[in-house]
Every structure is written in C-alpha cells, then in structure tokens.
Amino acid sequence: SQVLSGYRRLLRARALAFKGDTVALQASHEQIRQEFLNNANETDPAQIAEMLKGVDDVEDFLLHNIVQGQLNDSGAYAVEFDERHTTRMAEQEEIEPVKVPPSSPSDMLDSSGPPKN
C-alpha cells in the first residue's frame, strides 16, 4: 500500500539524514512510528491523500535539507555536502545566508569567514 511505502521511505530518508547519530536516529524512528500509529484508523481518502503528501514533503526535507556537521580538532564544525544536497542547491534560484545573532561567539567573524584580529 502507499501508506506502508511512505513509512518505509521515511525510515530510509531519516537513516541517510542522521547517519551515525544514534540519538537522532532513534528519536526520528520513534516520531515517525508514532505519527503513523496516531493516524492508523483514518479512512477518509482525502485525509489519507493529504497525509501522503506530507510524507513526500518530509522525505524531501530529510533528504535535501539536513546536513550533519562534525566537530573537528580546531573546535569548528566541518560539513560535507553530498550530491543530493548540492544538486538541490543548484536548482534553487537563490540561497540566503544564515543570519547569526550579534551576541554569539561567531560575531568575531566577518562575511569572508576568517577571525577578526
């Protein structure tokens, strides 16, 4: 069925998105399972279709919008983009930079990245 297929797709997408992060893997598995159990008795075809659209949206978000960073020896986070991330970035018209609040430790960085002296 489409519902079971959607459930499996979400489990695979979360396995890719949170690879190596046991806490996130467990939490996302529990959340996905609980959401499907909460709606197991739904019989309205329109509601089911709407929920399946939500499954598609969540799968897309997990696969293309989540990037893991690893803390390196210098105390910074290193991020590696997979092809699934960069392909999506190339398709978007404009990617907005992340806004960092001025009270954060990174306010010592200017827009080019190296620390200010």
N, C-alpha and C positions, 0 to 999 in steps of 0.2 A: 504494500500500500504506500501511498505518497507520504503518509504520516510517519511510518516506520523508516522510510527512506530519508525523510527530513531529519529524523532523530539521529540516524547514523551519520548523515552529512555533518551535522553539528558536532558530533563527537570527534569525527576526523578533523574538522576545522580547528576545534579547540586543542587537539593534540599537536597540530602544527603551530598554532599561535603561541602556545605555552610550553613548547618542547623543553624538557629539562627542569621545569619549575613545578615540583610536586605539589606545592600548596595550591597554586593556580589551577593545575590540572584536576586536583581533587575537588576544589570548590566549584569549578566550572562544570564538572561532571554532575555533581550534586544539584546544581542550579538547573541545568538542562533537564535532568531526570525529573526534578520536582515540577517544573513548568509543564512537562508533558503529562505527568500524573494528575496535576490540577485540572487539566483540560481533557482527560481521558473519556469523559462521558458526554462530550459535546457531539451533538447530532445535526445541528444546523449547517447545511452545506456552505452557506455564505460565511458563517463564522469560521468554519474549517479552512475555507479558501483564504480568508484574511490571515489566519494563523500560519498557514503555509507560506504566505507572502512574507510574514515576519521571520520565518525560518530562513528564507532566502536572504533577507536583509542582514540577519545576524551572521549567517555563514559568510556573506560578502565582507562584512565588517571584520570578522575574526581573521579572514584570510588576507585582507589587503590593508588593514589599518592598525594592526598591532605589531609593534617591533620591540624585541627584548634588548635591553642593554646589560652589559656585564661590567661590573666594577673591576677596573684594572689596577695595576700596582701603583700608578701615579695618583690614584684617588678619583679618577674621572670614569665616566661610563663610556664604553666602546659599543657602538651599534653597527651591526652588519645587516644590510638590506638584501633580501632575497629577490629573485627576478619577479616574483609575484607582487612585491612592493614597488619596485622601480617601474614596472610596466604600467601599473595603476597611476603612478605619479606622472608619467609621460602623457597619459590620457587626460589628466586634469588640466583645465585651462590655466589655473593659477594656484600655487600653493602658498598659503600665508605663513609667515614665520611665527614661531611660538613667542608669545609675549611673556617676558619674565618680570615679575614684580620688582621694583627698585629696592625693596628691603631684603632681597635674597642675596646669598653669598656670591651669586654669579653677576651681581651688578658691577663687579670689578672687570667684567669683560665688555669690550666694545663690540660693535657689529661684525668686525672681522675675526673675532674669536680669541686672539692671544691676550693674556692678562695685561692690564694696565700697570705701569710702574709708577 
